[in-house]
Amino acid sequence: MEPSLRVLFDRALSDEPSAPPGDLAREAMAGGRRQRRRRHLLAGGVAGVVTALVAAVAVNVATAPPSIPTAMTLAVGPACRQPVVVEDELAVFLRQDVTDRQRANLDESLRSDPRVQRLRFETREAAYEKFRQMYRDSPDLVAAVKPGQLPDSFRVTLVQPERSLPFQEEIQRRPGVETVVRTVCDGRQPAGEGE
Amino acid sequence: MTEGPIARWSQARRRQRAARDEDFTAFVAATAHRLRRTAYLLCGDWHLAQDLTQTALARMYASWGRVRRSDNLNAYSRRVLINTIFDQRKRRSSGEVVVAELPESVERAPDATAELHVTLMRALATLPLRDQAIVVLRYWEDHSVETVAEILDVSESVVKTQSARALTRLRVLLGEEFVRT
């Protein structure tokens, strides 16, 4: 017999051990998710993370009003595994049926509130644009959401961000407010299943 | 009233993710053992081969949304694997202790059948890594010259000349009769 190279290969592989226990696909997926997160952070930098979080929060919040823990966990989880310094902002999402009066009242009281350092308004159009950017690789997802279906929101930076909780609860009760979400990763959010 | 489209969106998103993962799992089930063998032929260590395979699969999953639609997933997976092996080799040579480097005794008689596979592995290991990859992809995996060129990102003529050179070398090391491919 004159074994060809192929036969030699077969022999070289003859001591192949059986595959080790464990779900290779599952482990590879976990590893892949970690890489993707790392890549997002490297590529997008801090600004990218904030945008991603905010957009994800906006979308997820709208998905499950008014109880948001799962949505929050989902949105914040991945980035929370990395120590990132982001701008500490509260997102005050407004109800879809918010009236002009309610919005104006809210705007006025936020403006005059001494605890508020900076205030800006993010329109649903801007939110949609951000969402579209964020999910530009998933056209069918983008197609499922139409402009105007994401909520308007006030973006509030507090003078003392570490004391946001009472403020959050207070604003949460105001008419026209869907929910208030802190966009910063403060390390207390449980890590979500991530993407 | 706002729930409809957004719920649909999140459903679509979940579905998409589930489909993607399912697809990936099927891909792993179909390919992993072949990848591991190829990795073994290039690194000579089953344990490391397993790690390299897992790393390569993780890299693929990280871009799976894009990758899964690629024309030649098979070739692509080889490319990722080979790059993973190259990376690992680079890391190893720049720091880590060399564990299983070539023993000196290539001249061992090829007539002892039990030693044959060791001999082939030893002979292979004397080649530069890229040539090893060419030989394995071409003669073990049976890829065409064109595909091998694509996987390794080199020209077809490089694949041709290098595989000829590598075969000559293996022939010298293993004895003429073993390389009649």
Chai-1 contact restraints between the chains, C-beta under 6 A:
chainA,res_idxA,chainB,res_idxB,connection_type,confidence,min_distance_angstrom,max_distance_angstrom,comment,restraint_id
A,E2,B,E177,contact,1.0,0.0,6.0,A-B,restraint_1
A,S4,B,R180,contact,1.0,0.0,6.0,A-B,restraint_2
A,S4,B,T181,contact,1.0,0.0,6.0,A-B,restraint_3
A,L5,B,Y139,contact,1.0,0.0,6.0,A-B,restraint_4
A,L5,B,V179,contact,1.0,0.0,6.0,A-B,restraint_5
A,L5,B,T181,contact,1.0,0.0,6.0,A-B,restraint_6
A,L8,B,L120,contact,1.0,0.0,6.0,A-B,restraint_7
A,L8,B,F178,contact,1.0,0.0,6.0,A-B,restraint_8
A,F9,B,W140,contact,1.0,0.0,6.0,A-B,restraint_9
A,R11,B,L116,contact,1.0,0.0,6.0,A-B,restraint_10
A,R11,B,H117,contact,1.0,0.0,6.0,A-B,restraint_11
A,A12,B,H117,contact,1.0,0.0,6.0,A-B,restraint_12
A,A12,B,L120,contact,1.0,0.0,6.0,A-B,restraint_13
A,A12,B,M121,contact,1.0,0.0,6.0,A-B,restraint_14
A,L13,B,R37,contact,1.0,0.0,6.0,A-B,restraint_15
A,P17,B,W46,contact,1.0,0.0,6.0,A-B,restraint_16
A,L24,B,V28,contact,1.0,0.0,6.0,A-B,restraint_17
A,L24,B,A32,contact,1.0,0.0,6.0,A-B,restraint_18
A,A25,B,T25,contact,1.0,0.0,6.0,A-B,restraint_19
A,A25,B,V28,contact,1.0,0.0,6.0,A-B,restraint_20
A,E27,B,Q54,contact,1.0,0.0,6.0,A-B,restraint_21
A,A28,B,Q54,contact,1.0,0.0,6.0,A-B,restraint_22
A,A28,B,L57,contact,1.0,0.0,6.0,A-B,restraint_23
A,A28,B,A58,contact,1.0,0.0,6.0,A-B,restraint_24
A,A28,B,Y61,contact,1.0,0.0,6.0,A-B,restraint_25
A,M29,B,Y61,contact,1.0,0.0,6.0,A-B,restraint_26
A,G31,B,A58,contact,1.0,0.0,6.0,A-B,restraint_27
A,G32,B,A58,contact,1.0,0.0,6.0,A-B,restraint_28
A,G32,B,Y61,contact,1.0,0.0,6.0,A-B,restraint_29
A,G32,B,A62,contact,1.0,0.0,6.0,A-B,restraint_30
A,Q35,B,A62,contact,1.0,0.0,6.0,A-B,restraint_31
A,R36,B,A62,contact,1.0,0.0,6.0,A-B,restraint_32
A,A62,B,I6,contact,1.0,0.0,6.0,A-B,restraint_33
A,T63,B,I6,contact,1.0,0.0,6.0,A-B,restraint_34
A,T63,B,S10,contact,1.0,0.0,6.0,A-B,restraint_35
A,Q96,B,T2,contact,1.0,0.0,6.0,A-B,restraint_36
A,L141,B,A12,contact,1.0,0.0,6.0,A-B,restraint_37
A,L141,B,R13,contact,1.0,0.0,6.0,A-B,restraint_38
A,A144,B,R8,contact,1.0,0.0,6.0,A-B,restraint_39
A,A144,B,W9,contact,1.0,0.0,6.0,A-B,restraint_40
A,A144,B,A12,contact,1.0,0.0,6.0,A-B,restraint_41
A,V145,B,W9,contact,1.0,0.0,6.0,A-B,restraint_42
A,Q149,B,P5,contact,1.0,0.0,6.0,A-B,restraint_43
